[in-house]
């Protein structure tokens, strides 16, 4: 039984009301589009607030989990390794004998944090002094994610009533942990509200990021209907914003595609980041290096490390049960290759020289 706020969301009666989720998703995306359409000022203030909110919720959650843990704190849990693949891990991952491979598979669960600094890059054109401030935003989002994300993970492991039992809960482990905690109900529901609001604001930032990416490609003629999508109204890419919200809604129509899209987005984002790093590794043109974030002697070692890391994450991201991600990537490469050679290579001559 998977309970959320005391409701058994796995029950047939609740599952039959899936249209309620669909309407709710539509309302949320509508609000995201309206807020983004109102102007970057409001969106920026809300996303700035979300950063402080996420940090506050993470700290409160970590402290509450440890302070109200139902068992004595055992620090040895932090350096004890167990293989919880297969049924012992709630079948989140198929069973693997190799502990090293199990460790690598777990890396995929932290790769979704890329959307934080990816969003910083996409709104660079709306940022004052973008070469400095966007770079700083990317750096601090990664730095804070590493520090506070790790501390929260440690608190999570330390507060489990039983590690093996928690692993067997699979994707329900978080709710099981919270309901097993001795924290007061007022604290628990405050955390629920904070997590829900933080996720709402993350969705808002997602629409912002996607709309700016659509606008940037459309501005350079790199998308179908580029002339329409790149139009700006009230200093905002309104059509790109509504296209982003509409595409997100379409993706919710088939719930089975969610995990594929989530894992696939993370993998494809890392591939997209590795591509310019790979280009810079072999680049000899001075103008390319001048425009890149130049680390001088460390530039090529860092580029090589990024490429190897991207390959590892791509390998992890297409392992069962996410093998459909590999099919998605292969299908996209084939489809885009066909479209490019049959149509686009004659029309699109590359972005304008800026």
Order of alpha helices (4+ residues) and beta strands (2+ residues): beta-beta-alpha-alpha-alpha-alpha-alpha-alpha-alpha-alpha-alpha-alpha-alpha-alpha-alpha-alpha-alpha
